[in-house]
Amino acid sequence: MRKPDYSRRVVVTGLGVISPVGNDAETAWSNLVNGVSGLGEITHFDTTAYQHHAGGEVRGFEATEWMEAKAARRSESSLHFGVAAAKQALADSGFEITDENRTDVGVVFGSGAGGQTLMIDNWTVLREKGPGRVSPTFIANGLVDSPSGMIAIETGAIGHNLCIVSACATGTHNVAEAAETIRRGDCIAIISGSTEMPLLEVAHAGFGNMRGLGSPRPGEPLQTVSRPFDRTRDGFVLGEGAASLFLEDLELAKARGARIYGEVVGYGSAADGWDMIQPIEGGAGSARAMKMALERRGVPADEVDMINPHGTSTPVGDRREAEAIWAVFGAHTPNIAISGTKSMTGHMMGAAGAFEAFATVKSVHEQVVPGTLNYRDADPECDLRVFPETRRQQVRYALSNNIGLGGHNGAVIFKRYDGD
């Protein structure tokens, strides 16, 4: 174990994605910048009895391309997505895990809810066929931390292993805590990220009854259901998938000639302590998280060029987040480009923060800000710089922001790496 060094620099050298907009980083990024929506009619269950029919489903994914068939049968989609994204990120990084270094390579990979499909399926078996037919392997494969354990098994990374759970902020916290773990000296590199499969009928019913789900504009297709910060927004849409960022010590990455997507330079975490569903007035918790992220390593607020927001398309949530951004950035706020990628993926719940961290670090690497699809009618109560079309512009620092049920807030900042 190395000694802590909080000036140690941490960079992103590998990316992996399983999502409604593509099952690899290149495809997902291309669809984001070209405004290709991943939303459509839900096929996982019959939505006839429901008012809301849209979802962001992963399509064309085969778990056995990433895991042995036996292991895949015993587990479920959220674990499969996580393993696939993690393996992609590791391969993309070019980092080789060996017997000599495997104890220094960790996994910090979360999920908001874990293997709920396995729980539901085995509950059904219990009621219909009796206790003797319940699978003896479902518990081990359906825990919230099962993906982080399976990723270690599948990759050989047997160092620090952790699953952080903070609802919709899960991905943000896992990526950012992974960077801090490297600075702390526990690892030289970490497979970070998060995964989720929330497109379950019971979840759909619950969110619908919560009055959280949105509808398309009248007379328009399902793809317009998610429209962050738009004056007509009326709720979110569920999405599924996973994303992974391979993080490592900058000096190690430079020594092996790795491609560097960007540097992790800021992290903040704070609680609302207010309500289990609605964010606190003024977005105070989110504001504290963003301010902490700026102050942790002295990121100049007036050099943040882009924010990938939580931006779920709910009336109250988007307004509170806008208030938080204004509270932190003040007069600089109108200069910050807002890239609401949930407009194309839906809300991937526990996987959202990791997917949006991927999109954010790609923005600093490519100097491109993906547009916010479906944004047409500006909301004066938000008053943010939101554009529906993708723009090429300077992105020195970019912040990814997420807010979870229960009042969990996380913010992570990426910096463009220019070789210094």
C-alpha positions as CSV (number, residue, x, y, z in Angstrom):
1,M,0.0,0.0,0.0
2,R,1.3,3.4,-0.9
3,K,1.0,6.4,1.4
4,P,-1.8,8.9,0.9
5,D,-0.9,11.8,-1.4
6,Y,-3.9,14.1,-2.0
7,S,-2.0,16.0,-4.7
8,R,-1.7,12.7,-6.7
9,R,-3.4,13.2,-10.1
10,V,-5.9,10.7,-11.4
11,V,-6.9,10.3,-15.0
12,V,-9.4,8.4,-17.1
13,T,-7.8,6.0,-19.6
14,G,-10.7,3.6,-20.4
15,L,-14.4,3.8,-21.1
16,G,-17.1,1.2,-21.4
17,V,-20.9,1.6,-22.0
18,I,-24.0,-0.4,-22.2
19,S,-27.0,1.9,-22.8
20,P,-30.1,2.8,-24.7
21,V,-28.0,4.8,-27.1
22,G,-25.4,2.1,-27.8
23,N,-23.5,-0.8,-26.3
24,D,-20.0,0.6,-26.6
25,A,-18.4,4.0,-26.0
26,E,-17.9,4.9,-29.6
27,T,-21.6,4.2,-30.6
28,A,-23.0,5.8,-27.5
29,W,-21.0,9.0,-28.0
30,S,-21.8,9.2,-31.7
31,N,-25.5,8.9,-30.9
32,L,-25.3,11.6,-28.2
33,V,-23.6,14.1,-30.5
34,N,-25.9,13.3,-33.4
35,G,-29.1,13.6,-31.2
36,V,-30.2,10.0,-31.7
37,S,-32.7,9.1,-29.0
38,G,-32.6,5.7,-27.3
39,L,-36.2,6.1,-26.0
40,G,-39.1,4.1,-27.3
41,E,-42.0,1.7,-26.4
42,I,-41.2,-0.5,-23.4
43,T,-41.0,-4.2,-24.4
44,H,-39.9,-5.7,-21.1
45,F,-43.6,-5.9,-19.9
46,D,-47.0,-5.1,-21.2
47,T,-47.8,-1.4,-20.6
48,T,-51.4,-1.6,-21.8
49,A,-52.8,-0.9,-18.4
50,Y,-50.6,2.1,-17.8
51,Q,-50.7,5.7,-18.8
52,H,-46.9,5.8,-19.5
53,H,-45.4,3.6,-22.2
54,A,-41.9,5.0,-22.9
55,G,-38.5,3.6,-21.7
56,G,-34.9,3.6,-22.5
57,E,-34.1,0.0,-23.1
58,V,-30.8,-1.7,-24.0
59,R,-31.1,-3.4,-27.3
60,G,-29.0,-6.0,-29.0
61,F,-27.1,-7.1,-25.9
62,E,-26.0,-10.7,-25.3
63,A,-24.7,-11.4,-21.8
64,T,-22.9,-14.6,-23.0
65,E,-20.6,-12.4,-25.1
66,W,-19.2,-11.1,-21.8
67,M,-19.7,-14.0,-19.3
68,E,-19.8,-17.8,-19.3
69,A,-23.3,-19.0,-20.0
70,K,-23.7,-20.7,-16.6
71,A,-22.8,-17.5,-14.7
72,A,-25.1,-15.5,-16.9
73,R,-28.0,-17.8,-16.3
74,R,-27.6,-17.5,-12.5
75,S,-27.5,-13.7,-12.6
76,E,-29.5,-10.9,-14.2
77,S,-29.3,-7.9,-16.5
78,S,-27.9,-5.3,-14.1
79,L,-25.0,-7.6,-13.3
80,H,-24.5,-8.5,-17.0
81,F,-24.5,-4.8,-18.0
82,G,-22.0,-3.9,-15.3
83,V,-19.5,-6.7,-16.2
84,A,-19.7,-5.8,-19.9
85,A,-19.1,-2.1,-19.3
86,A,-16.2,-2.9,-17.0
87,K,-14.5,-5.3,-19.4
88,Q,-14.9,-2.7,-22.2
89,A,-13.3,0.0,-20.0
90,L,-10.4,-2.3,-19.1
91,A,-9.8,-3.3,-22.7
92,D,-10.0,0.3,-23.8
93,S,-7.4,1.4,-21.3
94,G,-4.8,-1.1,-22.5
95,F,-3.9,-1.8,-18.9
96,E,-2.9,-5.4,-18.4
97,I,-3.9,-7.0,-15.0
98,T,-1.2,-9.5,-14.0
99,D,-0.4,-11.7,-11.0
100,E,2.2,-9.0,-10.0
101,N,-0.2,-6.0,-10.0
102,R,-3.7,-7.5,-9.4
103,T,-3.8,-6.7,-5.7
104,D,-3.1,-3.0,-6.6
105,V,-6.1,-2.8,-9.0
106,G,-9.5,-2.2,-7.5
107,V,-13.2,-2.2,-8.3
108,V,-15.5,0.6,-7.1
109,F,-18.7,-0.2,-8.9
110,G,-22.3,0.4,-7.7
111,S,-25.9,-0.1,-8.3
112,G,-28.9,1.8,-6.9
113,A,-31.1,-1.3,-6.3
114,G,-29.2,-4.4,-7.4
115,G,-30.8,-7.6,-8.7
116,Q,-34.5,-6.9,-8.2
117,T,-35.3,-9.2,-11.1
118,L,-33.9,-12.2,-9.3
119,M,-35.8,-11.3,-6.2
120,I,-39.1,-10.9,-8.0
121,D,-38.6,-14.1,-10.0
122,N,-37.8,-16.2,-7.0
123,W,-40.6,-14.7,-5.0
124,T,-42.9,-15.9,-7.8
125,V,-41.4,-19.3,-7.7
126,L,-41.8,-19.5,-3.9
127,R,-45.5,-18.6,-4.1
128,E,-46.3,-20.9,-7.1
129,K,-44.0,-23.9,-6.6
130,G,-42.9,-23.8,-3.0
131,P,-39.7,-23.2,-1.1
132,G,-37.8,-26.1,-2.5
133,R,-37.7,-24.6,-5.9
134,V,-36.2,-21.3,-4.9
135,S,-32.7,-20.9,-6.5
136,P,-29.8,-21.4,-4.0
137,T,-27.7,-19.0,-6.1
138,F,-30.1,-16.1,-6.4
139,I,-29.0,-14.2,-3.3
140,A,-25.3,-14.2,-4.1
141,N,-26.1,-13.0,-7.6
142,G,-28.8,-10.5,-6.8
143,L,-27.2,-8.3,-4.1
144,V,-26.5,-4.7,-4.7
145,D,-22.8,-5.4,-4.6
146,S,-22.9,-8.5,-6.8
147,P,-21.6,-6.6,-9.9
148,S,-18.5,-5.4,-8.1
149,G,-17.8,-8.9,-6.9
150,M,-18.4,-10.4,-10.3
151,I,-16.2,-7.8,-12.0
152,A,-13.3,-8.8,-9.7
153,I,-13.8,-12.4,-10.6
154,E,-14.1,-11.7,-14.4
155,T,-11.1,-9.3,-14.6
156,G,-8.7,-10.5,-11.9
157,A,-8.7,-7.1,-10.2
158,I,-8.6,-8.2,-6.5
159,G,-7.5,-5.0,-4.7
160,H,-9.9,-2.6,-2.9
161,N,-13.5,-3.6,-3.8
162,L,-16.5,-1.5,-2.9
163,C,-20.1,-0.8,-4.0
164,I,-21.4,2.6,-3.0
165,V,-25.2,3.0,-3.1
166,S,-26.8,6.4,-3.2
167,A,-29.9,6.0,-5.4
168,C,-29.6,8.2,-8.5
169,A,-26.3,9.6,-7.4
170,T,-24.7,6.2,-7.2
171,G,-22.6,6.4,-10.4
172,T,-21.2,9.8,-9.5
173,H,-20.2,8.7,-6.1
174,N,-18.5,5.5,-7.3
175,V,-16.5,7.2,-10.0
176,A,-15.4,10.1,-7.7
177,E,-14.7,7.9,-4.7
178,A,-12.6,5.6,-6.9
179,A,-10.4,8.6,-7.7
180,E,-10.0,9.5,-4.0
181,T,-9.1,5.9,-3.3
182,I,-6.2,6.1,-5.7
183,R,-5.1,9.4,-4.1
184,R,-5.4,7.6,-0.7
185,G,-2.8,5.1,-1.9
186,D,-5.0,2.0,-1.7
187,C,-4.7,1.2,-5.5
188,I,-2.8,2.3,-8.5
189,A,-5.8,1.8,-10.8
190,I,-9.6,1.2,-10.4
191,I,-12.4,-0.1,-12.5
192,S,-15.2,2.3,-11.6
193,G,-18.8,2.8,-12.6
194,S,-22.4,1.7,-12.0
195,T,-25.2,-0.3,-13.4
196,E,-29.0,-0.6,-13.2
197,M,-32.0,-2.4,-14.7
198,P,-35.0,-0.5,-13.3
199,L,-37.4,-1.3,-16.1
200,L,-39.6,-3.5,-14.0
201,E,-43.3,-3.4,-14.0
202,V,-43.6,-2.8,-10.2
203,A,-41.1,0.1,-10.5
204,H,-43.0,1.5,-13.4
205,A,-46.2,1.4,-11.4
206,G,-44.6,2.9,-8.3
207,F,-43.0,5.8,-10.2
208,G,-46.3,6.4,-12.0
209,N,-48.2,6.5,-8.8
210,M,-45.6,8.9,-7.4
211,R,-46.5,11.1,-10.4
212,G,-42.9,11.2,-11.4
213,L,-43.2,9.8,-15.0
214,G,-43.6,12.1,-17.9
215,S,-45.5,12.1,-21.2
216,P,-44.5,13.2,-24.7
217,R,-45.7,16.5,-26.0
218,P,-49.3,16.1,-27.2
219,G,-49.4,14.6,-30.7
220,E,-45.7,14.0,-30.7
221,P,-43.7,10.7,-30.5
222,L,-42.5,9.0,-27.4
223,Q,-39.0,10.3,-28.0
224,T,-40.1,13.7,-26.8
225,V,-41.0,12.4,-23.3
226,S,-37.7,13.6,-21.7
227,R,-37.1,17.3,-22.1
228,P,-34.9,18.6,-19.3
229,F,-35.3,22.3,-18.3
230,D,-38.0,22.8,-21.0
231,R,-41.0,24.8,-19.9
232,T,-43.3,21.9,-20.9
233,R,-41.5,19.2,-19.0
234,D,-43.7,17.0,-16.9
235,G,-41.7,14.0,-15.6
236,F,-38.9,11.6,-16.3
237,V,-38.6,8.3,-18.1
238,L,-36.8,5.2,-16.9
239,G,-33.7,3.9,-18.7
240,E,-31.3,1.0,-18.1
241,G,-27.7,0.2,-18.7
242,A,-24.2,0.7,-17.2
243,A,-21.0,2.6,-17.7
244,S,-17.5,2.2,-16.5
245,L,-14.4,4.5,-16.3
246,F,-11.0,3.0,-15.8
247,L,-9.1,5.4,-13.5
248,E,-5.3,5.3,-12.8
249,D,-2.5,7.3,-11.4
250,L,-1.4,9.9,-14.0
251,E,2.3,8.9,-13.6
252,L,1.5,5.3,-14.3
253,A,-0.6,6.2,-17.3
254,K,2.2,8.4,-18.7
255,A,4.8,5.8,-18.2
256,R,2.9,3.2,-20.2
257,G,1.9,5.6,-22.9
258,A,-1.8,5.4,-22.3
259,R,-4.4,7.5,-24.0
260,I,-5.8,10.0,-21.5
261,Y,-9.4,11.1,-21.9
262,G,-9.3,13.6,-19.0
263,E,-8.4,14.2,-15.4
264,V,-10.6,13.8,-12.3
265,V,-10.1,17.1,-10.5
266,G,-13.1,17.7,-8.2
267,Y,-15.5,15.8,-6.1
268,G,-18.3,16.9,-3.7
269,S,-20.9,15.0,-1.8
270,A,-23.7,16.4,0.4
271,A,-27.1,15.5,1.8
272,D,-30.3,17.5,1.7
273,G,-31.6,16.0,5.0
274,W,-35.0,17.3,3.9
275,D,-37.4,14.8,2.1
276,M,-37.2,11.3,0.6
277,I,-38.4,12.4,-2.8
278,Q,-38.3,16.2,-3.4
279,P,-35.0,18.1,-3.4
280,I,-34.6,20.8,-0.8
281,E,-35.6,24.4,-1.5
282,G,-33.1,26.2,-3.6
283,G,-31.3,23.0,-4.3
284,A,-29.1,23.7,-1.3
285,G,-27.7,20.2,-1.0
286,S,-26.7,20.0,-4.6
287,A,-25.2,23.5,-4.4
288,R,-23.0,22.4,-1.5
289,A,-21.8,19.3,-3.4
290,M,-20.9,21.4,-6.4
291,K,-19.1,24.0,-4.3
292,M,-17.1,21.2,-2.6
293,A,-16.2,19.8,-6.0
294,L,-14.8,23.2,-7.0
295,E,-13.0,23.9,-3.8
296,R,-11.4,20.4,-3.3
297,R,-8.6,21.1,-5.7
298,G,-9.1,24.8,-6.5
299,V,-11.1,24.6,-9.8
300,P,-11.9,28.1,-10.9
301,A,-15.6,28.5,-11.1
302,D,-15.4,30.8,-14.1
303,E,-13.5,28.2,-16.1
304,V,-16.2,25.5,-15.9
305,D,-17.5,25.6,-19.4
306,M,-20.1,22.7,-19.3
307,I,-22.4,20.9,-16.9
308,N,-24.0,17.6,-17.5
309,P,-26.8,18.0,-15.1
310,H,-29.0,15.6,-13.2
311,G,-31.8,17.1,-15.4
312,T,-34.4,14.4,-15.2
313,S,-37.2,16.5,-16.8
314,T,-39.3,16.9,-13.6
315,P,-40.9,20.3,-13.0
316,V,-39.6,20.7,-9.4
317,G,-36.3,18.8,-9.7
318,D,-35.0,20.7,-12.7
319,R,-36.0,24.1,-11.2
320,R,-34.2,23.2,-7.9
321,E,-31.1,22.1,-9.8
322,A,-31.1,25.3,-11.8
323,E,-31.3,27.3,-8.6
324,A,-28.4,25.4,-7.2
325,I,-26.3,26.1,-10.3
326,W,-27.1,29.8,-10.1
327,A,-26.2,29.8,-6.3
328,V,-22.8,28.3,-7.0
329,F,-21.8,30.0,-10.3
330,G,-23.6,33.3,-10.1
331,A,-22.9,35.6,-13.0
332,H,-20.9,32.9,-14.8
333,T,-24.0,30.7,-15.1
334,P,-25.1,32.1,-18.5
335,N,-21.7,31.1,-19.9
336,I,-22.0,27.4,-18.9
337,A,-23.3,25.1,-21.6
338,I,-25.8,22.6,-20.3
339,S,-25.8,19.1,-21.8
340,G,-28.8,17.1,-20.7
341,T,-28.1,13.7,-22.0
342,K,-31.1,12.1,-20.1
343,S,-33.1,13.6,-23.0
344,M,-31.7,10.7,-25.0
345,T,-31.2,7.9,-22.5
346,G,-33.9,8.4,-20.0
347,H,-33.0,8.2,-16.3
348,M,-30.8,5.3,-15.8
349,M,-31.2,5.6,-12.0
350,G,-28.1,4.1,-10.3
351,A,-26.3,3.9,-13.6
352,A,-27.0,7.5,-14.6
353,G,-24.0,9.1,-12.8
354,A,-21.5,6.7,-14.4
355,F,-23.0,7.1,-17.9
356,E,-23.0,10.9,-17.5
357,A,-19.5,10.8,-16.2
358,F,-18.6,9.0,-19.4
359,A,-20.4,11.7,-21.5
360,T,-18.7,14.5,-19.5
361,V,-15.2,13.2,-19.9
362,K,-15.8,12.7,-23.6
363,S,-16.9,16.3,-23.8
364,V,-13.6,17.5,-22.4
365,H,-11.6,15.1,-24.5
366,E,-13.4,16.0,-27.8
367,Q,-14.2,19.6,-27.0
368,V,-17.8,18.9,-27.9
369,V,-21.1,19.5,-26.0
370,P,-23.9,17.1,-26.9
371,G,-27.2,18.9,-27.3
372,T,-30.3,18.5,-25.0
373,L,-32.8,16.8,-27.3
374,N,-36.4,18.0,-27.2
375,Y,-35.5,21.4,-25.7
376,R,-37.7,24.0,-27.4
377,D,-39.5,26.2,-24.8
378,A,-37.2,28.1,-22.4
379,D,-38.3,28.1,-18.8
380,P,-37.6,31.5,-17.2
381,E,-37.6,29.8,-13.8
382,C,-34.5,27.8,-14.8
383,D,-32.8,30.3,-17.1
384,L,-29.9,28.1,-18.1
385,R,-27.8,28.0,-21.3
386,V,-29.5,24.9,-22.9
387,F,-29.3,24.2,-26.6
388,P,-31.0,21.4,-28.5
389,E,-28.1,21.0,-30.9
390,T,-24.6,19.7,-30.4
391,R,-21.9,22.4,-30.3
392,R,-18.1,22.3,-30.7
393,Q,-16.6,24.7,-28.1
394,Q,-13.9,25.1,-25.6
395,V,-14.4,22.8,-22.6
396,R,-11.7,23.4,-20.0
397,Y,-13.5,21.9,-17.0
398,A,-16.8,20.1,-17.1
399,L,-19.0,19.1,-14.1
400,S,-21.3,16.1,-13.9
401,N,-24.1,16.5,-11.3
402,N,-26.5,13.9,-9.9
403,I,-29.2,14.0,-7.2
404,G,-30.6,10.8,-5.6
405,L,-33.8,9.9,-3.8
406,G,-33.3,10.4,-0.1
407,G,-31.4,13.7,-0.7
408,H,-28.1,12.3,-1.9
409,N,-26.1,14.8,-4.0
410,G,-22.9,14.2,-5.9
411,A,-20.7,16.2,-8.2
412,V,-17.5,15.3,-10.1
413,I,-15.4,17.6,-12.2
414,F,-13.2,16.5,-15.2
415,K,-10.4,18.6,-16.7
416,R,-9.1,18.6,-20.2
417,Y,-5.7,16.9,-20.2
418,D,-3.2,18.7,-22.4
419,G,-0.1,16.7,-21.6
420,D,1.2,18.7,-18.7
